[in-house]
Amino acid sequence: MAQEVITSLERLAELLEERSPLYVRWSADPEADQSSPNSMDGLTGAELPGLSANPLAVEEWWGDRSTVLWVARRLHDYSHLEKARTPGARPWVLAGDEAGRGPDNEPVIARPRLVALIDKRVLDEAEEIMKRDTNVEWGPLDRPGG
């Protein structure tokens, strides 16, 4: 069965409103992630009980702000992963069971299920919205690596 490919932030926001909890993960091969679904702590090499991911669920404190802006922010925050760790990494949406927290306090998802792939156009749209709809210059959550 072909997976849905998300081509707009609007569709990603709709998907989130239809189905929750959902997570976003950046990797080069979502299918491989599902067949060997354990991330590793890059610093210590410890195996995690699932895949590191970032939650897409809208937090209560967000209030009545736009879900589109929320998902743009979630993609923007981790957009550095596209180039930083794995060549060809791209974001994809997954569902699964939270099995704990990773070393950056991110959810670790056991039994991951691919829900949808996220097209590059969505990342471009997220960057545009972050530039247009925020009044500060805010880069992704990138840290210098060792």
VENHUHU-V416431 format. One record per residue. N is the residue number from 1. RES is the residue in one small letter. PHI is phi in radians with two decimals (999 if undefined). OMEGA is omega in whole degrees, 0 to 359 (* if undefined). Layout:
n=N res=RES phi=PHI omega=OMEGA
n=N res=RES phi=PHI omega=OMEGA
//
This chain:
n=1 res=m phi=999 omega=180
n=2 res=a phi=-1.28 omega=179
n=3 res=q phi=-1.45 omega=174
n=4 res=e phi=-1.14 omega=173
n=5 res=v phi=-1.97 omega=180
n=6 res=i phi=-1.32 omega=182
n=7 res=t phi=-2.04 omega=177
n=8 res=s phi=-2.66 omega=175
n=9 res=l phi=-1.10 omega=178
n=10 res=e phi=-1.02 omega=180
n=11 res=r phi=-1.18 omega=178
n=12 res=l phi=-1.10 omega=177
n=13 res=a phi=-1.10 omega=178
n=14 res=e phi=-1.08 omega=180
n=15 res=l phi=-1.04 omega=179
n=16 res=l phi=-1.10 omega=179
n=17 res=e phi=-1.27 omega=179
n=18 res=e phi=-1.37 omega=193
n=19 res=r phi=-2.59 omega=180
n=20 res=s phi=-2.60 omega=3
n=21 res=p phi=-1.47 omega=174
n=22 res=l phi=-2.18 omega=182
n=23 res=y phi=-2.35 omega=173
n=24 res=v phi=-2.09 omega=178
n=25 res=r phi=-2.29 omega=177
n=26 res=w phi=-1.89 omega=175
n=27 res=s phi=-2.80 omega=182
n=28 res=a phi=-1.41 omega=187
n=29 res=d phi=-2.51 omega=180
n=30 res=p phi=-1.00 omega=180
n=31 res=e phi=-1.14 omega=178
n=32 res=a phi=-1.14 omega=178
n=33 res=d phi=-1.01 omega=182
n=34 res=q phi=-1.28 omega=182
n=35 res=s phi=-1.47 omega=173
n=36 res=s phi=-2.35 omega=194
n=37 res=p phi=-1.47 omega=173
n=38 res=n phi=-2.36 omega=174
n=39 res=s phi=-1.44 omega=177
n=40 res=m phi=-2.12 omega=172
n=41 res=d phi=-1.28 omega=183
n=42 res=g phi=-1.09 omega=182
n=43 res=l phi=-1.43 omega=185
n=44 res=t phi=-1.86 omega=183
n=45 res=g phi=1.44 omega=179
n=46 res=a phi=-1.15 omega=178
n=47 res=e phi=-1.41 omega=179
n=48 res=l phi=-1.60 omega=183
n=49 res=p phi=-1.44 omega=180
n=50 res=g phi=2.90 omega=181
n=51 res=l phi=-1.69 omega=172
n=52 res=s phi=-1.18 omega=180
n=53 res=a phi=-2.64 omega=178
n=54 res=n phi=-2.12 omega=182
n=55 res=p phi=-1.22 omega=174
n=56 res=l phi=-1.78 omega=183
n=57 res=a phi=-0.97 omega=178
n=58 res=v phi=-1.28 omega=180
n=59 res=e phi=-1.34 omega=182
n=60 res=e phi=-1.01 omega=182
n=61 res=w phi=-1.13 omega=180
n=62 res=w phi=-1.17 omega=177
n=63 res=g phi=1.14 omega=183
n=64 res=d phi=-1.70 omega=176
n=65 res=r phi=-1.14 omega=184
n=66 res=s phi=-1.11 omega=174
n=67 res=t phi=-1.17 omega=177
n=68 res=v phi=-1.08 omega=177
n=69 res=l phi=-1.13 omega=178
n=70 res=w phi=-1.04 omega=183
n=71 res=v phi=-1.22 omega=175
n=72 res=a phi=-1.07 omega=179
n=73 res=r phi=-1.10 omega=181
n=74 res=r phi=-1.09 omega=178
n=75 res=l phi=-1.25 omega=181
n=76 res=h phi=-1.07 omega=183
n=77 res=d phi=-0.97 omega=184
n=78 res=y phi=-1.98 omega=183
n=79 res=s phi=-1.12 omega=178
n=80 res=h phi=-1.11 omega=181
n=81 res=l phi=-1.19 omega=178
n=82 res=e phi=-1.03 omega=183
n=83 res=k phi=-2.05 omega=192
n=84 res=a phi=-1.24 omega=191
n=85 res=r phi=-1.92 omega=185
n=86 res=t phi=-2.16 omega=177
n=87 res=p phi=-0.98 omega=179
n=88 res=g phi=1.44 omega=179
n=89 res=a phi=-1.10 omega=178
n=90 res=r phi=-2.50 omega=181
n=91 res=p phi=-1.46 omega=174
n=92 res=w phi=-2.52 omega=183
n=93 res=v phi=-1.71 omega=179
n=94 res=l phi=-2.36 omega=171
n=95 res=a phi=-2.11 omega=179
n=96 res=g phi=2.84 omega=183
n=97 res=d phi=-1.91 omega=177
n=98 res=e phi=-1.19 omega=182
n=99 res=a phi=-1.92 omega=181
n=100 res=g phi=2.57 omega=180
n=101 res=r phi=-2.17 omega=178
n=102 res=g phi=-1.49 omega=185
n=103 res=p phi=-1.15 omega=175
n=104 res=d phi=-1.80 omega=180
n=105 res=n phi=1.16 omega=177
n=106 res=e phi=-1.43 omega=175
n=107 res=p phi=-1.10 omega=173
n=108 res=v phi=-1.92 omega=189
n=109 res=i phi=-1.84 omega=175
n=110 res=a phi=-1.57 omega=181
n=111 res=r phi=0.89 omega=183
n=112 res=p phi=-1.17 omega=177
n=113 res=r phi=-2.23 omega=178
n=114 res=l phi=-1.15 omega=178
n=115 res=v phi=-1.77 omega=182
n=116 res=a phi=-2.86 omega=171
n=117 res=l phi=-1.62 omega=180
n=118 res=i phi=-1.97 omega=182
n=119 res=d phi=-1.22 omega=178
n=120 res=k phi=-0.97 omega=179
n=121 res=r phi=-1.02 omega=180
n=122 res=v phi=-1.20 omega=177
n=123 res=l phi=-1.13 omega=177
n=124 res=d phi=-1.10 omega=179
n=125 res=e phi=-1.12 omega=178
n=126 res=a phi=-1.08 omega=179
n=127 res=e phi=-1.09 omega=180
n=128 res=e phi=-1.12 omega=179
n=129 res=i phi=-1.12 omega=180
n=130 res=m phi=-1.12 omega=177
n=131 res=k phi=-1.24 omega=186
n=132 res=r phi=-1.38 omega=191
n=133 res=d phi=-1.75 omega=176
n=134 res=t phi=-2.10 omega=183
n=135 res=n phi=-1.84 omega=178
n=136 res=v phi=-2.32 omega=173
n=137 res=e phi=-1.47 omega=188
n=138 res=w phi=-2.36 omega=180
n=139 res=g phi=-1.47 omega=177
n=140 res=p phi=-1.17 omega=180
n=141 res=l phi=-1.38 omega=183
n=142 res=d phi=-1.73 omega=176
n=143 res=r phi=-2.14 omega=175
n=144 res=p phi=-1.08 omega=180
n=145 res=g phi=-1.63 omega=180
n=146 res=g phi=-1.80 omega=*
//
